[in-house]
């Protein structure tokens, strides 16, 4: 019934495009804030800790990605994201380094749909695809992610991902822990959790 309802709505909206109305864009579909209050606590907190990132690169190209709020203090949020979202020169095959101060600001949209500009303050060394952004945060809806995990994970544990695929913000995808792996980098091993939640 849920899928049929969405289908009817989309057909109605798209079908009315010829009558002087423009077709809806993904950005026109906002998150229903009332749904957050009825979610299980873990999913609600993860949704509130997720941010939509938009960076404008050379020649007008736009990169959209997700970030996770690690900490909120003194009116600012510290946000972890993938380096390729904020650094156009990132290459996973090499260890090129960029100065975070040389990178453009990133538009940070929080769960309450407020948007501000954030600055890249750290880039992971070598080919590690991580970056840290600092952005203003006065939202009463945003939360920092709960960390560390309250219990160790095991293969087969249920997990979920919150993200912004194709700018469809704050999307929940269910999955499970598929495997634990190690990535050797910079003379050490980084533990990686593989999951089936894309």
Secondary structure, DSSP 8 states (H G I E B T S, - for coil): -HHHHHHHHHHHHHHGGGGT-----GGG----HHHHTTS-HHHHHHHHHEEEEEEE-GGG-EEEEEEEEEEEETTEEEEEE-HHHH-TT--TTS-----GGGS--EEEE-TTS-EEEEEEEEE-STT---EEEEEE---SS------S-SS---TT-EEEEEE-GGG--SEEEEEEEEEEEEEEETTEEEEEEEES--
